[in-house]
């Protein structure tokens, strides 16, 4: 049985590819440019574009499990091609579909939910890899500059998102489920800063910005007004789902979720000068 992973070069897609491979499954990774893709030995890399469903026909041949993302193209616009993708998947004999939730309602996810496939929606909260946004400031100035530092996040290791999707694609009992995927703790910015300091073996200062200072910093970094509005919304009052620990990882995979301390140890070199 072969599993086709779309968005395979992304943060989560790569993890699903690796998790399936570790479990001994046949994995096919979809990318718009196979020549630039780098995957572990044993992964079949194929060309395709979710904005052009007909390009998926060769990639879907012999596939029983399909992982989908909800955005596509060079500008990551919400995909409108869901119905046709599902038609092609059905014709190819696909039985199970997992979807990486895109943060809100999207046409593709809606099409999957309304279909007769065995589907699972994977809904992760903040990725631990978001901490890499602090890497340059920590490497060059030993500091993190953030507003609303008391905000909490039940941030999740990307490998755990991949593990949940891999199980949903390969095991029974996950059809019609939406899985909120979190890490084992709700952490403040201070907690995360101290964890990164411990991992790299050198202190990190936390500088709390005022809202005005944060706006200036984000604008200087080239963030759009839409992104800035979103950041203010989630930082001022993080949604309950984003700061509440769920037991999904252990229930689905049989093992506890990875901690931020583990993630920080794995990526410590990114924060060292």
Order of alpha helices (4+ residues) and beta strands (2+ residues): beta-alpha-beta-beta-alpha-beta-beta-beta-alpha-beta-alpha-beta-alpha-beta-alpha-beta-alpha-beta-alpha-alpha-alpha-alpha
